[in-house]
C-alpha cells in the first residue's frame, strides 16, 4: 500500500506557505523546489514544511 502525504511548500525568502505538494512518504530527504512566489513576485526556493 502506497501511503501518500500532502506536504506544504514554504517560500524560503518570505516564509509564505503557498504550495501544496503530493508525494510518497518514503522519500526521506528535504525537498527543495524552485517555485514562483506571488508574495515575492519572483521564483524562489521553496522548502517542505509541516
Ligand atoms: Zn516568497
mmCIF file of the protein (N, C-alpha, C, O) and its ligand, coordinates in Angstrom:
data_MODEL
# 
_entry.id   MODEL 
# 
loop_
_entity.id 
_entity.type 
_entity.pdbx_number_of_molecules 
1 polymer     1 
2 non-polymer 1 
# 
_entity_poly.entity_id                      1 
_entity_poly.type                           'polypeptide(L)' 
_entity_poly.nstd_linkage                   no 
_entity_poly.nstd_monomer                   no 
_entity_poly.pdbx_seq_one_letter_code       
;(UNK)(UNK)(UNK)(UNK)(UNK)(UNK)(UNK)(UNK)(UNK)(UNK)(UNK)(UNK)(UNK)(UNK)(UNK)(UNK)
(UNK)(UNK)(UNK)(UNK)(UNK)(UNK)(UNK)(UNK)(UNK)(UNK)(UNK)(UNK)(UNK)(UNK)(UNK)(UNK)
(UNK)(UNK)(UNK)(UNK)(UNK)(UNK)(UNK)(UNK)(UNK)(UNK)(UNK)(UNK)(UNK)(UNK)(UNK)(UNK)
(UNK)(UNK)
;
_entity_poly.pdbx_seq_one_letter_code_can   XXXXXXXXXXXXXXXXXXXXXXXXXXXXXXXXXXXXXXXXXXXXXXXXXX 
_entity_poly.pdbx_strand_id                 A 
# 
loop_
_entity_poly_seq.entity_id 
_entity_poly_seq.num 
_entity_poly_seq.mon_id 
_entity_poly_seq.hetero 
1 1  UNK n 
1 2  UNK n 
1 3  UNK n 
1 4  UNK n 
1 5  UNK n 
1 6  UNK n 
1 7  UNK n 
1 8  UNK n 
1 9  UNK n 
1 10 UNK n 
1 11 UNK n 
1 12 UNK n 
1 13 UNK n 
1 14 UNK n 
1 15 UNK n 
1 16 UNK n 
1 17 UNK n 
1 18 UNK n 
1 19 UNK n 
1 20 UNK n 
1 21 UNK n 
1 22 UNK n 
1 23 UNK n 
1 24 UNK n 
1 25 UNK n 
1 26 UNK n 
1 27 UNK n 
1 28 UNK n 
1 29 UNK n 
1 30 UNK n 
1 31 UNK n 
1 32 UNK n 
1 33 UNK n 
1 34 UNK n 
1 35 UNK n 
1 36 UNK n 
1 37 UNK n 
1 38 UNK n 
1 39 UNK n 
1 40 UNK n 
1 41 UNK n 
1 42 UNK n 
1 43 UNK n 
1 44 UNK n 
1 45 UNK n 
1 46 UNK n 
1 47 UNK n 
1 48 UNK n 
1 49 UNK n 
1 50 UNK n 
# 
loop_
_struct_asym.id 
_struct_asym.entity_id 
A 1 
B 2 
# 
loop_
_chem_comp.id 
_chem_comp.type 
_chem_comp.mon_nstd_flag 
UNK 'L-peptide linking' . 
ZN  non-polymer         . 
# 
_pdbx_entity_nonpoly.entity_id   2 
_pdbx_entity_nonpoly.name        ? 
_pdbx_entity_nonpoly.comp_id     ZN 
# 
_pdbx_nonpoly_scheme.asym_id         B 
_pdbx_nonpoly_scheme.entity_id       2 
_pdbx_nonpoly_scheme.mon_id          ZN 
_pdbx_nonpoly_scheme.ndb_seq_num     1 
_pdbx_nonpoly_scheme.pdb_seq_num     101 
_pdbx_nonpoly_scheme.auth_seq_num    101 
_pdbx_nonpoly_scheme.pdb_mon_id      ZN 
_pdbx_nonpoly_scheme.auth_mon_id     ZN 
_pdbx_nonpoly_scheme.pdb_strand_id   A 
_pdbx_nonpoly_scheme.pdb_ins_code    . 
# 
loop_
_atom_site.group_PDB 
_atom_site.id 
_atom_site.type_symbol 
_atom_site.label_atom_id 
_atom_site.label_alt_id 
_atom_site.label_comp_id 
_atom_site.label_asym_id 
_atom_site.label_entity_id 
_atom_site.label_seq_id 
_atom_site.pdbx_PDB_ins_code 
_atom_site.Cartn_x 
_atom_site.Cartn_y 
_atom_site.Cartn_z 
_atom_site.occupancy 
_atom_site.B_iso_or_equiv 
_atom_site.pdbx_formal_charge 
_atom_site.auth_seq_id 
_atom_site.auth_comp_id 
_atom_site.auth_asym_id 
_atom_site.auth_atom_id 
_atom_site.pdbx_PDB_model_num 
ATOM   1   N  N  . UNK A 1 1  ? 0.844  -1.192 0.000  1.00 0.00 ? 1   UNK A N  1 
ATOM   2   C  CA . UNK A 1 1  ? 0.000  0.000  0.000  1.00 0.00 ? 1   UNK A CA 1 
ATOM   3   C  C  . UNK A 1 1  ? 0.881  1.244  0.000  1.00 0.00 ? 1   UNK A C  1 
ATOM   4   O  O  . UNK A 1 1  ? 1.780  1.405  0.826  1.00 0.00 ? 1   UNK A O  1 
ATOM   5   N  N  . UNK A 1 2  ? 0.592  2.095  -0.938 1.00 0.00 ? 2   UNK A N  1 
ATOM   6   C  CA . UNK A 1 2  ? 1.370  3.331  -1.031 1.00 0.00 ? 2   UNK A CA 1 
ATOM   7   C  C  . UNK A 1 2  ? 0.686  4.414  -0.223 1.00 0.00 ? 2   UNK A C  1 
ATOM   8   O  O  . UNK A 1 2  ? -0.468 4.769  -0.466 1.00 0.00 ? 2   UNK A O  1 
ATOM   9   N  N  . UNK A 1 3  ? 1.409  4.918  0.721  1.00 0.00 ? 3   UNK A N  1 
ATOM   10  C  CA . UNK A 1 3  ? 0.865  5.990  1.538  1.00 0.00 ? 3   UNK A CA 1 
ATOM   11  C  C  . UNK A 1 3  ? 1.349  7.321  0.984  1.00 0.00 ? 3   UNK A C  1 
ATOM   12  O  O  . UNK A 1 3  ? 2.548  7.536  0.806  1.00 0.00 ? 3   UNK A O  1 
ATOM   13  N  N  . UNK A 1 4  ? 0.419  8.192  0.720  1.00 0.00 ? 4   UNK A N  1 
ATOM   14  C  CA . UNK A 1 4  ? 0.794  9.484  0.150  1.00 0.00 ? 4   UNK A CA 1 
ATOM   15  C  C  . UNK A 1 4  ? 0.477  10.591 1.143  1.00 0.00 ? 4   UNK A C  1 
ATOM   16  O  O  . UNK A 1 4  ? -0.515 10.547 1.871  1.00 0.00 ? 4   UNK A O  1 
ATOM   17  N  N  . UNK A 1 5  ? 1.335  11.557 1.145  1.00 0.00 ? 5   UNK A N  1 
ATOM   18  C  CA . UNK A 1 5  ? 1.145  12.679 2.062  1.00 0.00 ? 5   UNK A CA 1 
ATOM   19  C  C  . UNK A 1 5  ? 1.145  13.979 1.269  1.00 0.00 ? 5   UNK A C  1 
ATOM   20  O  O  . UNK A 1 5  ? 1.814  14.115 0.245  1.00 0.00 ? 5   UNK A O  1 
ATOM   21  N  N  . UNK A 1 6  ? 0.385  14.910 1.773  1.00 0.00 ? 6   UNK A N  1 
ATOM   22  C  CA . UNK A 1 6  ? 0.407  16.251 1.203  1.00 0.00 ? 6   UNK A CA 1 
ATOM   23  C  C  . UNK A 1 6  ? 1.339  17.098 2.051  1.00 0.00 ? 6   UNK A C  1 
ATOM   24  O  O  . UNK A 1 6  ? 1.118  17.283 3.248  1.00 0.00 ? 6   UNK A O  1 
ATOM   25  N  N  . UNK A 1 7  ? 2.366  17.602 1.426  1.00 0.00 ? 7   UNK A N  1 
ATOM   26  C  CA . UNK A 1 7  ? 3.264  18.476 2.175  1.00 0.00 ? 7   UNK A CA 1 
ATOM   27  C  C  . UNK A 1 7  ? 3.065  19.918 1.711  1.00 0.00 ? 7   UNK A C  1 
ATOM   28  O  O  . UNK A 1 7  ? 2.629  20.171 0.588  1.00 0.00 ? 7   UNK A O  1 
ATOM   29  N  N  . UNK A 1 8  ? 3.382  20.822 2.569  1.00 0.00 ? 8   UNK A N  1 
ATOM   30  C  CA . UNK A 1 8  ? 3.260  22.236 2.261  1.00 0.00 ? 8   UNK A CA 1 
ATOM   31  C  C  . UNK A 1 8  ? 4.636  22.786 1.933  1.00 0.00 ? 8   UNK A C  1 
ATOM   32  O  O  . UNK A 1 8  ? 5.614  22.526 2.634  1.00 0.00 ? 8   UNK A O  1 
ATOM   33  N  N  . UNK A 1 9  ? 4.692  23.555 0.848  1.00 0.00 ? 9   UNK A N  1 
ATOM   34  C  CA . UNK A 1 9  ? 5.947  24.181 0.461  1.00 0.00 ? 9   UNK A CA 1 
ATOM   35  C  C  . UNK A 1 9  ? 5.934  25.638 0.923  1.00 0.00 ? 9   UNK A C  1 
ATOM   36  O  O  . UNK A 1 9  ? 4.987  26.378 0.656  1.00 0.00 ? 9   UNK A O  1 
ATOM   37  N  N  . UNK A 1 10 ? 6.985  26.033 1.609  1.00 0.00 ? 10  UNK A N  1 
ATOM   38  C  CA . UNK A 1 10 ? 7.079  27.401 2.102  1.00 0.00 ? 10  UNK A CA 1 
ATOM   39  C  C  . UNK A 1 10 ? 8.220  28.128 1.404  1.00 0.00 ? 10  UNK A C  1 
ATOM   40  O  O  . UNK A 1 10 ? 9.314  27.586 1.246  1.00 0.00 ? 10  UNK A O  1 
ATOM   41  N  N  . UNK A 1 11 ? 7.956  29.338 0.997  1.00 0.00 ? 11  UNK A N  1 
ATOM   42  C  CA . UNK A 1 11 ? 8.976  30.175 0.374  1.00 0.00 ? 11  UNK A CA 1 
ATOM   43  C  C  . UNK A 1 11 ? 10.117 30.417 1.359  1.00 0.00 ? 11  UNK A C  1 
ATOM   44  O  O  . UNK A 1 11 ? 9.886  30.778 2.513  1.00 0.00 ? 11  UNK A O  1 
ATOM   45  N  N  . UNK A 1 12 ? 11.343 30.215 0.894  1.00 0.00 ? 12  UNK A N  1 
ATOM   46  C  CA . UNK A 1 12 ? 12.484 30.385 1.793  1.00 0.00 ? 12  UNK A CA 1 
ATOM   47  C  C  . UNK A 1 12 ? 12.828 31.861 2.003  1.00 0.00 ? 12  UNK A C  1 
ATOM   48  O  O  . UNK A 1 12 ? 13.630 32.197 2.874  1.00 0.00 ? 12  UNK A O  1 
ATOM   49  N  N  . UNK A 1 13 ? 12.228 32.726 1.215  1.00 0.00 ? 13  UNK A N  1 
ATOM   50  C  CA . UNK A 1 13 ? 12.506 34.157 1.343  1.00 0.00 ? 13  UNK A CA 1 
ATOM   51  C  C  . UNK A 1 13 ? 11.511 34.826 2.298  1.00 0.00 ? 13  UNK A C  1 
ATOM   52  O  O  . UNK A 1 13 ? 11.908 35.477 3.265  1.00 0.00 ? 13  UNK A O  1 
ATOM   53  N  N  . UNK A 1 14 ? 10.214 34.656 2.013  1.00 0.00 ? 14  UNK A N  1 
ATOM   54  C  CA . UNK A 1 14 ? 9.205  35.353 2.819  1.00 0.00 ? 14  UNK A CA 1 
ATOM   55  C  C  . UNK A 1 14 ? 8.464  34.414 3.771  1.00 0.00 ? 14  UNK A C  1 
ATOM   56  O  O  . UNK A 1 14 ? 7.622  34.848 4.557  1.00 0.00 ? 14  UNK A O  1 
ATOM   57  N  N  . UNK A 1 15 ? 8.788  33.120 3.690  1.00 0.00 ? 15  UNK A N  1 
ATOM   58  C  CA . UNK A 1 15 ? 8.183  32.098 4.564  1.00 0.00 ? 15  UNK A CA 1 
ATOM   59  C  C  . UNK A 1 15 ? 6.693  31.881 4.312  1.00 0.00 ? 15  UNK A C  1 
ATOM   60  O  O  . UNK A 1 15 ? 6.006  31.245 5.111  1.00 0.00 ? 15  UNK A O  1 
ATOM   61  N  N  . UNK A 1 16 ? 6.210  32.407 3.211  1.00 0.00 ? 16  UNK A N  1 
ATOM   62  C  CA . UNK A 1 16 ? 4.806  32.225 2.890  1.00 0.00 ? 16  UNK A CA 1 
ATOM   63  C  C  . UNK A 1 16 ? 4.561  30.785 2.438  1.00 0.00 ? 16  UNK A C  1 
ATOM   64  O  O  . UNK A 1 16 ? 5.280  30.259 1.590  1.00 0.00 ? 16  UNK A O  1 
ATOM   65  N  N  . UNK A 1 17 ? 3.561  30.173 3.002  1.00 0.00 ? 17  UNK A N  1 
ATOM   66  C  CA . UNK A 1 17 ? 3.231  28.792 2.640  1.00 0.00 ? 17  UNK A CA 1 
ATOM   67  C  C  . UNK A 1 17 ? 2.221  28.828 1.511  1.00 0.00 ? 17  UNK A C  1 
ATOM   68  O  O  . UNK A 1 17 ? 1.028  29.022 1.743  1.00 0.00 ? 17  UNK A O  1 
ATOM   69  N  N  . UNK A 1 18 ? 2.691  28.645 0.310  1.00 0.00 ? 18  UNK A N  1 
ATOM   70  C  CA . UNK A 1 18 ? 1.823  28.894 -0.831 1.00 0.00 ? 18  UNK A CA 1 
ATOM   71  C  C  . UNK A 1 18 ? 1.698  27.735 -1.804 1.00 0.00 ? 18  UNK A C  1 
ATOM   72  O  O  . UNK A 1 18 ? 1.006  27.859 -2.814 1.00 0.00 ? 18  UNK A O  1 
ATOM   73  N  N  . UNK A 1 19 ? 2.346  26.616 -1.530 1.00 0.00 ? 19  UNK A N  1 
ATOM   74  C  CA . UNK A 1 19 ? 2.187  25.477 -2.427 1.00 0.00 ? 19  UNK A CA 1 
ATOM   75  C  C  . UNK A 1 19 ? 1.945  24.201 -1.637 1.00 0.00 ? 19  UNK A C  1 
ATOM   76  O  O  . UNK A 1 19 ? 2.445  24.014 -0.527 1.00 0.00 ? 19  UNK A O  1 
ATOM   77  N  N  . UNK A 1 20 ? 1.161  23.339 -2.255 1.00 0.00 ? 20  UNK A N  1 
ATOM   78  C  CA . UNK A 1 20 ? 0.965  22.024 -1.665 1.00 0.00 ? 20  UNK A CA 1 
ATOM   79  C  C  . UNK A 1 20 ? 1.457  20.993 -2.654 1.00 0.00 ? 20  UNK A C  1 
ATOM   80  O  O  . UNK A 1 20 ? 1.256  21.126 -3.861 1.00 0.00 ? 20  UNK A O  1 
ATOM   81  N  N  . UNK A 1 21 ? 2.082  20.000 -2.151 1.00 0.00 ? 21  UNK A N  1 
ATOM   82  C  CA . UNK A 1 21 ? 2.754  19.040 -2.997 1.00 0.00 ? 21  UNK A CA 1 
ATOM   83  C  C  . UNK A 1 21 ? 2.447  17.638 -2.498 1.00 0.00 ? 21  UNK A C  1 
ATOM   84  O  O  . UNK A 1 21 ? 2.468  17.351 -1.301 1.00 0.00 ? 21  UNK A O  1 
ATOM   85  N  N  . UNK A 1 22 ? 2.166  16.796 -3.449 1.00 0.00 ? 22  UNK A N  1 
ATOM   86  C  CA . UNK A 1 22 ? 1.777  15.427 -3.162 1.00 0.00 ? 22  UNK A CA 1 
ATOM   87  C  C  . UNK A 1 22 ? 2.979  14.514 -3.392 1.00 0.00 ? 22  UNK A C  1 
ATOM   88  O  O  . UNK A 1 22 ? 3.543  14.508 -4.487 1.00 0.00 ? 22  UNK A O  1 
ATOM   89  N  N  . UNK A 1 23 ? 3.371  13.764 -2.407 1.00 0.00 ? 23  UNK A N  1 
ATOM   90  C  CA . UNK A 1 23 ? 4.496  12.856 -2.615 1.00 0.00 ? 23  UNK A CA 1 
ATOM   91  C  C  . UNK A 1 23 ? 4.311  11.578 -1.819 1.00 0.00 ? 23  UNK A C  1 
ATOM   92  O  O  . UNK A 1 23 ? 3.508  11.508 -0.889 1.00 0.00 ? 23  UNK A O  1 
ATOM   93  N  N  . UNK A 1 24 ? 5.059  10.591 -2.201 1.00 0.00 ? 24  UNK A N  1 
ATOM   94  C  CA . UNK A 1 24 ? 5.008  9.355  -1.438 1.00 0.00 ? 24  UNK A CA 1 
ATOM   95  C  C  . UNK A 1 24 ? 5.847  9.516  -0.181 1.00 0.00 ? 24  UNK A C  1 
ATOM   96  O  O  . UNK A 1 24 ? 6.811  10.281 -0.154 1.00 0.00 ? 24  UNK A O  1 
ATOM   97  N  N  . UNK A 1 25 ? 5.473  8.796  0.841  1.00 0.00 ? 25  UNK A N  1 
ATOM   98  C  CA . UNK A 1 25 ? 6.021  9.045  2.158  1.00 0.00 ? 25  UNK A CA 1 
ATOM   99  C  C  . UNK A 1 25 ? 7.454  8.554  2.327  1.00 0.00 ? 25  UNK A C  1 
ATOM   100 O  O  . UNK A 1 25 ? 8.160  9.000  3.231  1.00 0.00 ? 25  UNK A O  1 
ATOM   101 N  N  . UNK A 1 26 ? 7.883  7.646  1.470  1.00 0.00 ? 26  UNK A N  1 
ATOM   102 C  CA . UNK A 1 26 ? 9.170  7.015  1.719  1.00 0.00 ? 26  UNK A CA 1 
ATOM   103 C  C  . UNK A 1 26 ? 10.373 7.927  1.429  1.00 0.00 ? 26  UNK A C  1 
ATOM   104 O  O  . UNK A 1 26 ? 11.480 7.658  1.897  1.00 0.00 ? 26  UNK A O  1 
ATOM   105 N  N  . UNK A 1 27 ? 10.163 8.981  0.673  1.00 0.00 ? 27  UNK A N  1 
ATOM   106 C  CA . UNK A 1 27 ? 11.237 9.922  0.411  1.00 0.00 ? 27  UNK A CA 1 
ATOM   107 C  C  . UNK A 1 27 ? 11.599 10.661 1.691  1.00 0.00 ? 27  UNK A C  1 
ATOM   108 O  O  . UNK A 1 27 ? 10.794 11.433 2.212  1.00 0.00 ? 27  UNK A O  1 
ATOM   109 N  N  . UNK A 1 28 ? 12.793 10.431 2.196  1.00 0.00 ? 28  UNK A N  1 
ATOM   110 C  CA . UNK A 1 28 ? 13.144 10.973 3.497  1.00 0.00 ? 28  UNK A CA 1 
ATOM   111 C  C  . UNK A 1 28 ? 13.781 12.344 3.451  1.00 0.00 ? 28  UNK A C  1 
ATOM   112 O  O  . UNK A 1 28 ? 13.744 13.084 4.433  1.00 0.00 ? 28  UNK A O  1 
ATOM   113 N  N  . UNK A 1 29 ? 14.371 12.688 2.308  1.00 0.00 ? 29  UNK A N  1 
ATOM   114 C  CA . UNK A 1 29 ? 15.125 13.941 2.300  1.00 0.00 ? 29  UNK A CA 1 
ATOM   115 C  C  . UNK A 1 29 ? 14.239 15.157 2.062  1.00 0.00 ? 29  UNK A C  1 
ATOM   116 O  O  . UNK A 1 29 ? 13.158 15.066 1.479  1.00 0.00 ? 29  UNK A O  1 
ATOM   117 N  N  . UNK A 1 30 ? 14.717 16.256 2.518  1.00 0.00 ? 30  UNK A N  1 
ATOM   118 C  CA . UNK A 1 30 ? 14.002 17.524 2.389  1.00 0.00 ? 30  UNK A CA 1 
ATOM   119 C  C  . UNK A 1 30 ? 13.933 17.937 0.932  1.00 0.00 ? 30  UNK A C  1 
ATOM   120 O  O  . UNK A 1 30 ? 14.926 17.928 0.205  1.00 0.00 ? 30  UNK A O  1 
ATOM   121 N  N  . UNK A 1 31 ? 12.748 18.289 0.542  1.00 0.00 ? 31  UNK A N  1 
ATOM   122 C  CA . UNK A 1 31 ? 12.514 18.665 -0.835 1.00 0.00 ? 31  UNK A CA 1 
ATOM   123 C  C  . UNK A 1 31 ? 12.653 20.177 -1.000 1.00 0.00 ? 31  UNK A C  1 
ATOM   124 O  O  . UNK A 1 31 ? 12.103 20.957 -0.223 1.00 0.00 ? 31  UNK A O  1 
ATOM   125 N  N  . UNK A 1 32 ? 13.393 20.565 -2.016 1.00 0.00 ? 32  UNK A N  1 
ATOM   126 C  CA . UNK A 1 32 ? 13.509 21.997 -2.314 1.00 0.00 ? 32  UNK A CA 1 
ATOM   127 C  C  . UNK A 1 32 ? 13.181 22.208 -3.785 1.00 0.00 ? 32  UNK A C  1 
ATOM   128 O  O  . UNK A 1 32 ? 13.792 21.594 -4.660 1.00 0.00 ? 32  UNK A O  1 
ATOM   129 N  N  . UNK A 1 33 ? 12.228 23.064 -4.047 1.00 0.00 ? 33  UNK A N  1 
ATOM   130 C  CA . UNK A 1 33 ? 11.791 23.314 -5.411 1.00 0.00 ? 33  UNK A CA 1 
ATOM   131 C  C  . UNK A 1 33 ? 11.814 24.800 -5.721 1.00 0.00 ? 33  UNK A C  1 
ATOM   132 O  O  . UNK A 1 33 ? 11.555 25.640 -4.859 1.00 0.00 ? 33  UNK A O  1 
ATOM   133 N  N  . UNK A 1 34 ? 12.126 25.101 -6.959 1.00 0.00 ? 34  UNK A N  1 
ATOM   134 C  CA . UNK A 1 34 ? 12.007 26.479 -7.423 1.00 0.00 ? 34  UNK A CA 1 
ATOM   135 C  C  . UNK A 1 34 ? 10.566 26.714 -7.850 1.00 0.00 ? 34  UNK A C  1 
ATOM   136 O  O  . UNK A 1 34 ? 10.061 26.088 -8.782 1.00 0.00 ? 34  UNK A O  1 
ATOM   137 N  N  . UNK A 1 35 ? 9.932  27.619 -7.155 1.00 0.00 ? 35  UNK A N  1 
ATOM   138 C  CA . UNK A 1 35 ? 8.535  27.929 -7.461 1.00 0.00 ? 35  UNK A CA 1 
ATOM   139 C  C  . UNK A 1 35 ? 8.352  29.435 -7.525 1.00 0.00 ? 35  UNK A C  1 
ATOM   140 O  O  . UNK A 1 35 ? 9.106  30.211 -6.938 1.00 0.00 ? 35  UNK A O  1 
ATOM   141 N  N  . UNK A 1 36 ? 7.312  29.814 -8.268 1.00 0.00 ? 36  UNK A N  1 
ATOM   142 C  CA . UNK A 1 36 ? 7.007  31.233 -8.333 1.00 0.00 ? 36  UNK A CA 1 
ATOM   143 C  C  . UNK A 1 36 ? 6.233  31.647 -7.090 1.00 0.00 ? 36  UNK A C  1 
ATOM   144 O  O  . UNK A 1 36 ? 5.161  31.112 -6.808 1.00 0.00 ? 36  UNK A O  1 
ATOM   145 N  N  . UNK A 1 37 ? 6.778  32.591 -6.360 1.00 0.00 ? 37  UNK A N  1 
ATOM   146 C  CA . UNK A 1 37 ? 6.119  33.089 -5.171 1.00 0.00 ? 37  UNK A CA 1 
ATOM   147 C  C  . UNK A 1 37 ? 5.390  34.384 -5.506 1.00 0.00 ? 37  UNK A C  1 
ATOM   148 O  O  . UNK A 1 37 ? 6.002  35.361 -5.937 1.00 0.00 ? 37  UNK A O  1 
ATOM   149 N  N  . UNK A 1 38 ? 4.088  34.379 -5.303 1.00 0.00 ? 38  UNK A N  1 
ATOM   150 C  CA . UNK A 1 38 ? 3.306  35.587 -5.594 1.00 0.00 ? 38  UNK A CA 1 
ATOM   151 C  C  . UNK A 1 38 ? 3.649  36.707 -4.628 1.00 0.00 ? 38  UNK A C  1 
ATOM   152 O  O  . UNK A 1 38 ? 3.585  37.889 -4.965 1.00 0.00 ? 38  UNK A O  1 
ATOM   153 N  N  . UNK A 1 39 ? 4.007  36.313 -3.440 1.00 0.00 ? 39  UNK A N  1 
ATOM   154 C  CA . UNK A 1 39 ? 4.352  37.304 -2.422 1.00 0.00 ? 39  UNK A CA 1 
ATOM   155 C  C  . UNK A 1 39 ? 5.640  38.057 -2.783 1.00 0.00 ? 39  UNK A C  1 
ATOM   156 O  O  . UNK A 1 39 ? 5.727  39.273 -2.615 1.00 0.00 ? 39  UNK A O  1 
ATOM   157 N  N  . UNK A 1 40 ? 6.621  37.322 -3.273 1.00 0.00 ? 40  UNK A N  1 
ATOM   158 C  CA . UNK A 1 40 ? 7.898  37.920 -3.653 1.00 0.00 ? 40  UNK A CA 1 
ATOM   159 C  C  . UNK A 1 40 ? 7.872  38.443 -5.085 1.00 0.00 ? 40  UNK A C  1 
ATOM   160 O  O  . UNK A 1 40 ? 8.662  39.318 -5.442 1.00 0.00 ? 40  UNK A O  1 
ATOM   161 N  N  . UNK A 1 41 ? 6.968  37.912 -5.905 1.00 0.00 ? 41  UNK A N  1 
ATOM   162 C  CA . UNK A 1 41 ? 6.880  38.316 -7.298 1.00 0.00 ? 41  UNK A CA 1 
ATOM   163 C  C  . UNK A 1 41 ? 7.988  37.747 -8.169 1.00 0.00 ? 41  UNK A C  1 
ATOM   164 O  O  . UNK A 1 41 ? 8.271  38.276 -9.244 1.00 0.00 ? 41  UNK A O  1 
ATOM   165 N  N  . UNK A 1 42 ? 8.612  36.679 -7.713 1.00 0.00 ? 42  UNK A N  1 
ATOM   166 C  CA . UNK A 1 42 ? 9.673  36.045 -8.495 1.00 0.00 ? 42  UNK A CA 1 
ATOM   167 C  C  . UNK A 1 42 ? 9.818  34.587 -8.068 1.00 0.00 ? 42  UNK A C  1 
ATOM   168 O  O  . UNK A 1 42 ? 9.183  34.131 -7.117 1.00 0.00 ? 42  UNK A O  1 
ATOM   169 N  N  . UNK A 1 43 ? 10.667 33.875 -8.793 1.00 0.00 ? 43  UNK A N  1 
ATOM   170 C  CA . UNK A 1 43 ? 10.924 32.491 -8.442 1.00 0.00 ? 43  UNK A CA 1 
ATOM   171 C  C  . UNK A 1 43 ? 11.891 32.420 -7.260 1.00 0.00 ? 43  UNK A C  1 
ATOM   172 O  O  . UNK A 1 43 ? 12.943 33.060 -7.249 1.00 0.00 ? 43  UNK A O  1 
ATOM   173 N  N  . UNK A 1 44 ? 11.508 31.642 -6.295 1.00 0.00 ? 44  UNK A N  1 
ATOM   174 C  CA . UNK A 1 44 ? 12.347 31.466 -5.119 1.00 0.00 ? 44  UNK A CA 1 
ATOM   175 C  C  . UNK A 1 44 ? 12.389 29.992 -4.771 1.00 0.00 ? 44  UNK A C  1 
ATOM   176 O  O  . UNK A 1 44 ? 11.608 29.202 -5.300 1.00 0.00 ? 44  UNK A O  1 
ATOM   177 N  N  . UNK A 1 45 ? 13.287 29.624 -3.893 1.00 0.00 ? 45  UNK A N  1 
ATOM   178 C  CA . UNK A 1 45 ? 13.329 28.251 -3.418 1.00 0.00 ? 45  UNK A CA 1 
ATOM   179 C  C  . UNK A 1 45 ? 12.229 28.039 -2.392 1.00 0.00 ? 45  UNK A C  1 
ATOM   180 O  O  . UNK A 1 45 ? 12.007 28.857 -1.499 1.00 0.00 ? 45  UNK A O  1 
ATOM   181 N  N  . UNK A 1 46 ? 11.558 26.924 -2.550 1.00 0.00 ? 46  UNK A N  1 
ATOM   182 C  CA . UNK A 1 46 ? 10.514 26.563 -1.594 1.00 0.00 ? 46  UNK A CA 1 
ATOM   183 C  C  . UNK A 1 46 ? 10.911 25.263 -0.920 1.00 0.00 ? 46  UNK A C  1 
ATOM   184 O  O  . UNK A 1 46 ? 11.289 24.292 -1.576 1.00 0.00 ? 46  UNK A O  1 
ATOM   185 N  N  . UNK A 1 47 ? 10.819 25.262 0.368  1.00 0.00 ? 47  UNK A N  1 
ATOM   186 C  CA . UNK A 1 47 ? 11.185 24.068 1.136  1.00 0.00 ? 47  UNK A CA 1 
ATOM   187 C  C  . UNK A 1 47 ? 9.939  23.438 1.731  1.00 0.00 ? 47  UNK A C  1 
ATOM   188 O  O  . UNK A 1 47 ? 8.947  24.106 2.019  1.00 0.00 ? 47  UNK A O  1 
ATOM   189 N  N  . UNK A 1 48 ? 10.026 22.159 1.901  1.00 0.00 ? 48  UNK A N  1 
ATOM   190 C  CA . UNK A 1 48 ? 8.878  21.498 2.508  1.00 0.00 ? 48  UNK A CA 1 
ATOM   191 C  C  . UNK A 1 48 ? 8.812  21.809 3.994  1.00 0.00 ? 48  UNK A C  1 
ATOM   192 O  O  . UNK A 1 48 ? 9.830  21.906 4.679  1.00 0.00 ? 48  UNK A O  1 
ATOM   193 N  N  . UNK A 1 49 ? 7.609  21.960 4.460  1.00 0.00 ? 49  UNK A N  1 
ATOM   194 C  CA . UNK A 1 49 ? 7.374  22.261 5.862  1.00 0.00 ? 49  UNK A CA 1 
ATOM   195 C  C  . UNK A 1 49 ? 6.163  21.461 6.314  1.00 0.00 ? 49  UNK A C  1 
ATOM   196 O  O  . UNK A 1 49 ? 5.451  20.874 5.500  1.00 0.00 ? 49  UNK A O  1 
ATOM   197 N  N  . UNK A 1 50 ? 5.943  21.446 7.607  1.00 0.00 ? 50  UNK A N  1 
ATOM   198 C  CA . UNK A 1 50 ? 4.804  20.670 8.096  1.00 0.00 ? 50  UNK A CA 1 
ATOM   199 C  C  . UNK A 1 50 ? 3.685  21.554 8.609  1.00 0.00 ? 50  UNK A C  1 
ATOM   200 O  O  . UNK A 1 50 ? 2.655  21.049 9.056  1.00 0.00 ? 50  UNK A O  1 
HETATM 201 ZN ZN . ZN  B 2 .  ? 8.158  34.470 -1.147 1.00 0.00 ? 101 ZN  A ZN 1 
# 
